[in-house]
Amino acid sequence: MAEKEVIEAAKAQMEKAISHLESELQKIRAGRANPGMLDSIHVDYYGNSTPLSQIANISTPDARTLAIQPWEKI
């Protein structure tokens, strides 16, 4: 491998590591409710495992509350 290819490969891996760290840090609750904490939750929607954020509105009415409003009732 040429030096330039090694640098590009390392840069791509570092960018993946940074994006993973950012997604993990969004899950941390530090005194305020964050809708990103629910990104990893999947629900059964017509037989398919679907992320909660794709079938409902998630909001934070105040600092300690997460409000989840589904778009349709099954």
Backbone as CSV, one residue per row, in Angstrom:
resi,resn,N_x,N_y,N_z,CA_x,CA_y,CA_z,C_x,C_y,C_z
1,MET,0.836,-1.187,0.000,0.000,0.000,0.000,0.877,1.245,0.000
2,ALA,0.443,2.180,-0.752,1.155,3.452,-0.776,0.782,4.254,0.476
3,GLU,1.634,5.180,0.792,1.422,6.000,1.998,0.087,6.738,1.935
4,LYS,-0.273,7.224,0.772,-1.526,7.968,0.613,-2.738,7.060,0.874
5,GLU,-2.672,5.802,0.435,-3.768,4.869,0.663,-3.914,4.533,2.142
6,VAL,-2.797,4.407,2.827,-2.828,4.120,4.266,-3.462,5.281,5.012
7,ILE,-3.105,6.488,4.639,-3.664,7.674,5.291,-5.163,7.758,5.048
8,GLU,-5.603,7.485,3.820,-7.033,7.525,3.508,-7.805,6.453,4.280
9,ALA,-7.235,5.254,4.384,-7.888,4.178,5.131,-7.984,4.526,6.612
10,ALA,-6.921,5.084,7.163,-6.934,5.479,8.572,-7.949,6.599,8.806
11,LYS,-8.025,7.535,7.880,-8.969,8.648,8.002,-10.410,8.129,7.989
12,ALA,-10.707,7.172,7.117,-12.057,6.607,7.048,-12.407,5.891,8.349
13,GLN,-11.469,5.139,8.905,-11.722,4.437,10.167,-11.902,5.407,11.324
14,MET,-11.144,6.480,11.332,-11.279,7.475,12.395,-12.627,8.183,12.314
15,GLU,-13.098,8.466,11.100,-14.402,9.111,10.947,-15.518,8.189,11.430
16,LYS,-15.403,6.886,11.172,-16.386,5.930,11.672,-16.377,5.897,13.192
17,ALA,-15.182,5.933,13.783,-15.070,5.909,15.241,-15.700,7.156,15.859
18,ILE,-15.497,8.297,15.238,-16.066,9.546,15.753,-17.580,9.532,15.640
19,SER,-18.120,9.058,14.529,-19.575,9.021,14.380,-20.196,8.037,15.370
20,HIS,-19.519,6.922,15.642,-20.020,5.969,16.635,-20.004,6.593,18.032
21,LEU,-18.938,7.300,18.359,-18.849,7.963,19.660,-19.965,8.991,19.818
22,GLU,-20.232,9.770,18.772,-21.300,10.767,18.842,-22.653,10.112,19.076
23,SER,-22.913,8.987,18.405,-24.198,8.314,18.601,-24.308,7.740,20.007
24,GLU,-23.220,7.233,20.563,-23.242,6.707,21.927,-23.401,7.825,22.953
25,LEU,-22.799,8.969,22.720,-22.917,10.079,23.661,-24.326,10.652,23.692
26,GLN,-25.066,10.527,22.591,-26.445,11.017,22.566,-27.343,10.209,23.476
27,LYS,-26.962,8.997,23.803,-27.779,8.131,24.648,-27.600,8.431,26.135
28,ILE,-26.592,9.201,26.469,-26.322,9.512,27.870,-27.320,10.551,28.357
29,ARG,-27.905,10.262,29.491,-28.846,11.211,30.079,-28.092,12.049,31.103
30,ALA,-27.939,13.313,30.816,-27.185,14.196,31.698,-28.083,15.322,32.209
31,GLY,-29.118,14.948,32.962,-29.983,15.961,33.565,-31.123,16.406,32.686
32,ARG,-31.175,15.972,31.444,-32.245,16.399,30.552,-32.637,15.226,29.666
33,ALA,-33.928,15.068,29.445,-34.406,14.002,28.571,-34.008,14.313,27.131
34,ASN,-33.607,13.277,26.413,-33.159,13.437,25.037,-33.855,12.386,24.171
35,PRO,-34.571,12.778,23.120,-35.241,11.794,22.265,-34.270,10.799,21.631
36,GLY,-33.006,11.145,21.510,-32.013,10.240,20.946,-31.790,9.002,21.792
37,MET,-32.222,9.044,23.058,-32.065,7.876,23.924,-32.921,6.712,23.440
38,LEU,-33.948,6.988,22.653,-34.863,5.944,22.207,-34.547,5.441,20.800
39,ASP,-33.440,5.868,20.210,-33.104,5.463,18.847,-32.905,3.960,18.699
40,SER,-32.475,3.298,19.728,-32.194,1.869,19.622,-33.416,0.999,19.912
41,ILE,-34.566,1.616,20.209,-35.764,0.849,20.526,-36.540,0.549,19.251
42,HIS,-36.821,-0.750,19.038,-37.606,-1.206,17.895,-38.899,-1.816,18.421
43,VAL,-39.979,-1.636,17.663,-41.266,-2.213,18.028,-41.781,-3.059,16.872
44,ASP,-42.664,-3.995,17.193,-43.268,-4.840,16.168,-44.384,-4.043,15.494
45,TYR,-44.238,-3.746,14.222,-45.185,-2.939,13.463,-45.592,-3.719,12.224
46,TYR,-46.789,-4.273,12.256,-47.300,-5.125,11.182,-46.334,-6.256,10.845
47,GLY,-45.757,-6.861,11.879,-44.881,-8.008,11.695,-43.428,-7.667,11.404
48,ASN,-43.092,-6.390,11.337,-41.708,-5.970,11.073,-41.150,-5.247,12.290
49,SER,-39.882,-5.462,12.557,-39.199,-4.720,13.611,-38.839,-3.345,13.069
50,THR,-39.476,-2.310,13.615,-39.345,-0.949,13.097,-38.858,-0.024,14.207
51,PRO,-37.923,0.891,13.898,-37.501,1.852,14.927,-38.682,2.701,15.399
52,LEU,-38.722,2.966,16.674,-39.808,3.745,17.266,-39.938,5.118,16.615
53,SER,-38.830,5.720,16.246,-38.858,7.060,15.657,-39.529,7.089,14.285
54,GLN,-39.710,5.927,13.639,-40.352,5.884,12.328,-41.861,5.689,12.415
55,ILE,-42.380,5.392,13.597,-43.820,5.188,13.715,-44.473,6.097,14.748
56,ALA,-43.688,7.026,15.321,-44.245,7.912,16.345,-43.454,9.212,16.418
57,ASN,-44.115,10.249,16.928,-43.429,11.501,17.238,-42.885,11.397,18.651
58,ILE,-41.641,11.777,18.819,-41.013,11.760,20.143,-40.605,13.191,20.462
59,SER,-41.100,13.701,21.577,-40.781,15.077,21.956,-40.438,15.152,23.434
60,THR,-39.913,16.284,23.841,-39.568,16.518,25.243,-40.316,17.755,25.733
61,PRO,-41.498,17.568,26.329,-42.264,18.713,26.814,-41.566,19.478,27.940
62,ASP,-40.800,18.770,28.759,-39.990,19.437,29.779,-38.694,18.655,29.943
63,ALA,-37.866,19.063,30.847,-36.523,18.498,30.972,-36.498,17.047,31.437
64,ARG,-37.575,16.564,32.038,-37.566,15.213,32.593,-38.562,14.271,31.926
65,THR,-39.232,14.697,30.862,-40.300,13.905,30.270,-40.067,13.685,28.783
66,LEU,-40.287,12.458,28.343,-40.314,12.135,26.921,-41.756,11.799,26.565
67,ALA,-42.307,12.472,25.558,-43.670,12.193,25.109,-43.595,11.447,23.782
68,ILE,-44.294,10.305,23.707,-44.304,9.482,22.502,-45.736,9.424,21.999
69,GLN,-45.954,9.912,20.778,-47.284,9.913,20.187,-47.268,9.088,18.901
70,PRO,-47.829,7.870,18.950,-47.845,7.031,17.732,-48.738,7.652,16.668
71,TRP,-48.407,7.398,15.411,-49.169,7.970,14.309,-50.484,7.229,14.084
72,GLU,-50.498,5.934,14.336,-51.744,5.178,14.217,-51.788,4.110,15.290
73,LYS,-52.978,3.785,15.717,-53.144,2.742,16.728,-53.351,1.427,16.021
74,ILE,-52.645,0.398,16.497,-52.755,-0.922,15.863,-53.760,-1.746,16.637
